[in-house]
Amino acid sequence: MVENYLVVIEKSATGYAASSPDVPGCVATGPSIEKVTVRMKQALRFHLQGLAEDGDSLPRAKVAASHRQALREFAGCTFFLTYVSVDLSQFQPLAHVG
């Protein structure tokens, strides 16, 4: 199953920073929009794999309309929006030996 996570990219003093309102705590930085997008896709995969390994449920991507509230915190900032696709079927929980 492929999820399309909304990614918010902001201009920073040294480049760009990215985050996803659907996956709190998952962030990436980079010198360009292209590089931060690639790094955010890697960060999402790493973050989601960690959740799966811990036995936690994987966050589902929300529909765009539900992101309105999350985007209000960026009012007055320069930001860009994109979607990053991640195939969740690749993340399997680790078998716990017990």
N, C-alpha and C positions, 0 to 999 in steps of 0.2 A: 504494500500500500504506500503510495507516494503522497506526502503532505507538502503543501506549498506554504511555507512560513513567511509572514510579512517581516521585512527587515527595514529598519529605519537607519539611514546613514546621515551622520551629522558632520559638518566641517569642524575641525578642531584647529588649534594653533599650530600643530605639527603635521596635519594630514586629515584623516577621516576616522570616525568611530562608528561602529555598527552595533545594533542590538535588535532583539526581537521581542515584541510584547507577548508573544505566545510562549516564549521560553525564557523566563526571568533568570537573570544571572549569566546568561550566555552572551558574551561580547567579543568583539574583535576590533583591531585597529590596522591602519595601513596608510601608505603615502598617497594613494589614489582611490577613486571610487571602484575601479576595476579590481585592485589588489585587496581592498577591504571586503569586497563582495566574495572573492575567492576564499579569503581567510575566514569570513563568517560562515561560509558553507562548511569548511573544515571544523570550525568551532562547534557548529550545530551537530555535526556527526559525532564529534568527540563527547560533547555534553550528553547527547541522547544515548550513546553507547554506555556511558557511565551510569545513567539512570537505569538502563536495562540490566546492567551487571549488578546493580544494587537491588534489583527486583522492584523498582518503582515503575509506575505507569508512565508512558510516554505522552507528553502534551500533544494535543491535537491542534492543528492550525484552525484558527477561527475565520469566519467570513469577514470580508473587508469592513462591512458596516459595523461590526462589533469593535473595531479598533478606534473608533472616533474618540472615545474617552482617553485611551492611551496616547493618542496623538495630540491631545490638548496640552500635554506637558511640554511639547516642543513649540508651542506658540511663541512667535517672536524669534525663532531660530531658523537658520537655513538648514533644511534637511531634504533628503531624497528618499523615495520609497522604492523598494524592489521586492520581489519574491524569490526565495531560495527553495528549490525542490529537494526533498530528502526522502529516499526510499526507506521507510521504517521496517520493512520486512527483513532487512539485513541485521537488525538488532535483536538478538536472542538473549533472554535472561540466562545467566550462568547457572548451571546445576549446582545446588548447594549440597555439599557432602555433610551428612549428619548422621 
